[in-house]
Amino acid sequence: MKLPIYFSLVLVIFNLISLYFIIDLLSYDEIVGYWFNGRKKNVSTQTMGYLLFVATLMNLYFIFLIVIEKSNKDD
């Protein structure tokens, strides 16, 4: 009984930490990388940031739905 509660709590904490870093990622315009031969590679972070943001919010939503369903089932 206690293990699913702790597991859900760990998942929520992990997702909230991920959400913090994803919001920080969205503040960047681009990431610049350098190849071995000296060329630069520019990558925009906006698309990947929004995708990760939506995925993390969906994870939190489904975790809360499962926790609420389990708590209502016990009553």
Secondary structure as the mmCIF struct_conf table of DSSP 4:
data_model
#
loop_
_struct_conf.conf_type_id
_struct_conf.id
_struct_conf.beg_label_comp_id
_struct_conf.beg_label_asym_id
_struct_conf.beg_label_seq_id
_struct_conf.end_label_comp_id
_struct_conf.end_label_asym_id
_struct_conf.end_label_seq_id
HELX_RH_AL_P HELX_RH_AL_P1 LYS A 2 LEU A 26
TURN_TY1_P TURN_TY1_P1 SER A 27 SER A 27
BEND BEND1 ASP A 29 ASP A 29
STRN STRN1 GLU A 30 TYR A 34
TURN_TY1_P TURN_TY1_P2 PHE A 36 ASN A 37
BEND BEND2 GLY A 38 GLY A 38
STRN STRN2 LYS A 40 SER A 44
HELX_RH_AL_P HELX_RH_AL_P2 GLN A 46 ASP A 74
#
